[in-house]
Amino acid sequence: MSGHIKIDRRILAWEWYREKHTFKLFIHLILRANWRDGRFQGVEIPRGSLASSYQNLAGETGLSIQNVRTAVKNLKKTGELTVIRHTKFSVFTVKNYDKYQTPNTESNMDSTGDQQASNIQLTTIEEKKEGKKERREREGQFAPPTLEDVNRYCRENGLVVDAERFFDHYSSRNWMSGRNRISDWKEKLRDWDRQDRKKDRELRATGFSNFEQREYDMHELERQLLQSQEAVLQEPAAHKFPVTQEEAKGGGGYGGRDPGSPEVSGE
């Protein structure tokens, strides 16, 4: 994508200028918004708007999903942005877009025609011959999947992965694996499938595959063990050594006689 946008220096006095997440998202929305009316999946996407999602905006800007939600909330609060939700996407509209970006007409084109040529090259929703996600993947850019994308890929390829667990794990980490952003979520999903199949084979080999796997709190087990040991140590001595029937009848282990008497002690 080529071309340019216009930014007035008065933006320096804008109330969100120092709020880095809100400022970054606002500039990104202006850059990504349609410069002319278009359509996407049967929905009209007017000039100054774009069809996207919180998750996609997070992936494009490097912000977390929560940061994107907060930034959108800020922009809606001050009347800079409107959001209309649809089943599979939302339409984000930069209000007063024409105040920021003068319509491209012949009257305001540079004599060289460079600006006109650049703007013609801008990709709009109407001009796309393929989905946004497919185009970004083809260009080597990561496009975060939806839960339905993960479920569909598992079904179509016979993967045994828990799709929801996979999706929740990486979406909560902004699709990062360690310190690196995931470049191919499908390969990562296949890797999870290989690991799950390996664990299943190991369980079958040990004969424990029919047992339900449980998660134990080792700290709690250790605490209970220590309490049991302390209880044993604190028991009275009389409870530590069992009394035989003979001792119970004779009052002791010496036929009822005092162990300190001369007959017993041998004195």
C-alpha positions as CSV (number, residue, x, y, z in Angstrom):
1,M,0.0,0.0,0.0
2,S,1.3,3.5,-0.9
3,G,0.1,7.0,-0.7
4,H,0.0,9.5,2.2
5,I,-2.3,11.1,4.8
6,K,-2.4,14.7,6.0
7,I,-1.8,15.6,9.6
8,D,-2.3,19.2,10.9
9,R,0.1,20.6,13.4
10,R,-2.9,21.4,15.6
11,I,-2.9,17.7,16.6
12,L,-0.1,18.6,19.0
13,A,-2.7,20.3,21.2
14,W,-5.1,17.3,20.9
15,E,-6.2,15.8,24.3
16,W,-5.1,12.3,23.3
17,Y,-1.7,13.3,21.8
18,R,0.2,12.2,24.9
19,E,-1.9,9.0,25.4
20,K,0.3,6.8,23.3
21,H,-2.1,3.9,22.7
22,T,-5.0,6.1,21.8
23,F,-2.9,8.3,19.6
24,K,-1.3,5.3,17.8
25,L,-4.7,3.7,17.1
26,F,-6.2,6.9,15.8
27,I,-3.4,7.5,13.3
28,H,-3.6,3.8,12.3
29,L,-7.3,4.1,11.7
30,I,-6.8,7.2,9.4
31,L,-4.1,5.3,7.5
32,R,-6.3,2.2,7.1
33,A,-9.6,3.9,6.4
34,N,-11.2,3.8,2.9
35,W,-10.3,6.8,0.9
36,R,-13.5,6.2,-1.2
37,D,-16.8,4.4,-0.6
38,G,-16.7,0.6,-0.8
39,R,-18.4,-2.6,0.2
40,F,-17.4,-5.6,2.3
41,Q,-19.5,-8.8,2.6
42,G,-22.6,-7.0,1.6
43,V,-22.1,-4.1,4.0
44,E,-21.5,-0.5,2.8
45,I,-18.1,0.8,4.0
46,P,-18.1,4.5,3.4
47,R,-15.1,6.8,2.9
48,G,-13.3,7.2,6.2
49,S,-14.3,3.8,7.5
50,L,-12.8,0.3,7.6
51,A,-14.1,-3.2,8.3
52,S,-11.9,-4.8,11.0
53,S,-12.0,-6.2,14.5
54,Y,-10.3,-5.5,17.9
55,Q,-8.2,-8.6,17.4
56,N,-7.0,-7.6,13.9
57,L,-6.3,-4.0,15.0
58,A,-4.2,-5.4,17.9
59,G,-2.2,-7.5,15.5
60,E,-1.7,-4.6,13.1
61,T,-0.6,-2.1,15.7
62,G,1.3,-4.3,18.2
63,L,-1.1,-3.2,21.0
64,S,-2.9,-5.7,23.2
65,I,-6.6,-6.3,22.6
66,Q,-7.3,-4.6,25.9
67,N,-5.3,-1.5,24.9
68,V,-7.2,-1.4,21.6
69,R,-10.6,-1.5,23.5
70,T,-9.5,1.2,25.8
71,A,-8.3,3.4,23.0
72,V,-11.6,2.9,21.1
73,K,-13.5,3.8,24.2
74,N,-11.5,7.0,24.5
75,L,-12.0,8.0,20.9
76,K,-15.8,7.3,21.1
77,K,-16.1,9.3,24.3
78,T,-14.7,12.4,22.6
79,G,-16.5,11.9,19.4
80,E,-13.6,11.0,17.2
81,L,-14.8,7.5,16.3
82,T,-18.0,5.4,15.9
83,V,-18.1,1.6,15.8
84,I,-20.9,-0.5,14.3
85,R,-20.7,-4.2,15.1
86,H,-21.7,-6.9,12.6
87,T,-21.6,-10.7,13.0
88,K,-18.1,-11.3,11.8
89,F,-16.5,-7.8,11.9
90,S,-17.1,-4.3,13.0
91,V,-17.1,-1.1,11.0
92,F,-14.9,1.6,12.5
93,T,-15.6,5.1,11.2
94,V,-13.3,8.1,11.7
95,K,-15.7,11.0,12.3
96,N,-14.9,14.2,10.4
97,Y,-12.5,12.3,8.2
98,D,-12.9,14.9,5.4
99,K,-11.5,17.5,7.8
100,Y,-8.3,15.5,8.1
101,Q,-8.1,14.4,4.5
102,T,-9.2,16.6,1.7
103,P,-11.0,14.7,-1.0
104,N,-8.7,13.9,-3.9
105,T,-10.0,15.9,-6.9
106,E,-8.2,17.3,-9.9
107,S,-8.4,20.8,-8.4
108,N,-6.1,19.9,-5.5
109,M,-3.7,17.6,-7.4
110,D,-0.1,18.5,-7.7
111,S,0.9,19.4,-11.2
112,T,3.2,16.4,-11.4
113,G,0.3,14.0,-10.8
114,D,2.3,12.1,-8.2
115,Q,-0.4,12.4,-5.5
116,Q,-3.1,11.2,-7.9
117,A,-1.0,8.2,-8.9
118,S,-0.3,7.3,-5.3
119,N,-3.9,7.5,-4.3
120,I,-5.0,5.4,-7.2
121,Q,-2.7,2.7,-5.9
122,L,-4.4,2.6,-2.4
123,T,-6.1,-0.7,-1.8
124,T,-9.8,-0.4,-0.9
125,I,-12.3,-3.0,0.2
126,E,-14.1,-2.7,-3.1
127,E,-11.0,-3.4,-5.1
128,K,-9.9,-6.5,-3.2
129,K,-10.0,-9.7,-5.2
130,E,-9.3,-11.8,-2.1
131,G,-10.0,-11.6,1.6
132,K,-7.9,-9.3,3.7
133,K,-6.6,-12.2,5.8
134,E,-5.6,-14.3,2.8
135,R,-3.8,-11.3,1.2
136,R,-1.9,-10.5,4.4
137,E,-0.8,-14.2,4.7
138,R,0.3,-14.2,1.1
139,E,2.4,-11.1,1.7
140,G,4.0,-12.7,4.7
141,Q,2.2,-10.7,7.3
142,F,0.6,-12.4,10.3
143,A,-3.2,-12.4,10.4
144,P,-4.6,-13.5,13.7
145,P,-7.3,-16.2,13.3
146,T,-10.7,-16.3,14.8
147,L,-11.9,-19.2,17.0
148,E,-14.0,-20.4,14.0
149,D,-10.8,-20.3,11.8
150,V,-9.0,-22.6,14.3
151,N,-12.0,-24.9,14.6
152,R,-12.4,-25.1,10.8
153,Y,-8.7,-25.9,10.3
154,C,-8.9,-28.7,12.9
155,R,-11.9,-30.2,11.2
156,E,-10.6,-30.0,7.7
157,N,-7.2,-31.5,8.7
158,G,-8.3,-34.0,11.3
159,L,-6.3,-32.4,14.2
160,V,-7.0,-33.6,17.7
161,V,-6.1,-30.3,19.3
162,D,-8.6,-28.5,21.7
163,A,-9.2,-25.5,19.4
164,E,-10.6,-23.3,22.1
165,R,-7.7,-24.0,24.4
166,F,-5.3,-23.2,21.6
167,F,-7.1,-20.0,20.7
168,D,-7.4,-18.8,24.3
169,H,-3.7,-19.5,25.0
170,Y,-2.3,-17.4,22.2
171,S,-5.0,-14.7,21.9
172,S,-4.4,-13.9,25.6
173,R,-0.7,-13.5,24.8
174,N,-1.4,-11.3,21.7
175,W,-0.2,-14.2,19.5
176,M,3.3,-14.2,20.9
177,S,5.3,-17.4,21.4
178,G,7.9,-16.5,24.0
179,R,9.3,-13.2,22.9
180,N,8.5,-13.7,19.2
181,R,5.3,-13.0,17.3
182,I,3.8,-16.1,15.7
183,S,4.3,-15.9,11.9
184,D,2.2,-19.0,11.0
185,W,-0.6,-20.0,13.4
186,K,-1.5,-23.1,11.3
187,E,2.0,-24.5,11.8
188,K,1.8,-23.8,15.5
189,L,-1.5,-25.6,15.6
190,R,0.0,-28.6,13.8
191,D,2.8,-28.6,16.3
192,W,0.2,-28.8,19.1
193,D,-1.4,-31.7,17.3
194,R,1.9,-33.6,17.1
195,Q,2.5,-33.0,20.8
196,D,-1.0,-34.1,21.8
197,R,-0.6,-37.3,19.8
198,K,2.8,-38.0,21.3
199,K,1.4,-37.6,24.8
200,D,-1.5,-39.9,23.9
201,R,0.9,-42.6,22.7
202,E,2.9,-42.4,25.8
203,L,-0.1,-42.7,28.0
204,R,-1.3,-45.8,26.1
205,A,2.2,-47.3,26.4
206,T,2.1,-47.0,30.2
207,G,-1.4,-48.4,30.4
208,F,-2.8,-45.3,32.1
209,S,-4.7,-44.0,29.1
210,N,-8.0,-45.0,30.6
211,F,-7.5,-43.1,33.8
212,E,-8.7,-39.5,34.1
213,Q,-5.8,-37.1,34.4
214,R,-5.9,-34.9,37.4
215,E,-4.1,-31.8,38.4
216,Y,-2.8,-31.8,42.0
217,D,-1.8,-28.9,44.1
218,M,1.6,-30.1,45.4
219,H,1.9,-27.3,48.0
220,E,-1.5,-28.4,49.5
221,L,-0.5,-32.0,49.6
222,E,2.8,-31.2,51.3
223,R,0.9,-29.1,53.9
224,Q,-1.5,-31.9,54.6
225,L,1.4,-34.4,55.0
226,L,3.2,-32.1,57.5
227,Q,0.0,-31.7,59.5
228,S,-0.4,-35.5,59.7
229,Q,3.2,-35.9,60.9
230,E,2.8,-33.2,63.6
231,A,-0.4,-34.8,64.8
232,V,1.4,-38.2,65.2
233,L,4.2,-36.6,67.2
234,Q,1.8,-34.8,69.5
235,E,-0.2,-37.9,70.4
236,P,0.1,-39.1,74.1
237,A,2.6,-41.9,74.7
238,A,-0.3,-44.2,75.9
239,H,-1.7,-44.1,72.4
240,K,1.6,-45.0,70.7
241,F,2.0,-48.5,72.2
242,P,-1.1,-50.8,72.1
243,V,-2.0,-52.7,75.3
244,T,-2.4,-56.5,75.1
245,Q,-5.3,-58.3,76.6
246,E,-3.1,-59.8,79.3
247,E,-1.9,-56.3,80.3
248,A,-5.5,-55.0,80.3
249,K,-6.6,-57.8,82.7
250,G,-3.6,-57.7,85.0
251,G,-3.2,-54.0,85.1
252,G,0.2,-54.2,83.4
253,G,2.7,-56.4,81.8
254,Y,3.9,-58.0,85.1
255,G,0.8,-60.0,86.1
256,G,-0.7,-57.1,88.0
257,R,2.4,-56.6,90.2
258,D,4.3,-53.4,90.6
259,P,7.3,-53.5,88.3
260,G,9.3,-51.8,91.1
261,S,8.7,-54.6,93.7
262,P,11.6,-56.8,94.8
263,E,10.0,-59.9,93.3
264,V,9.9,-58.3,89.9
265,S,13.1,-56.4,90.0
266,G,15.1,-59.3,91.5
267,E,16.2,-57.3,94.5
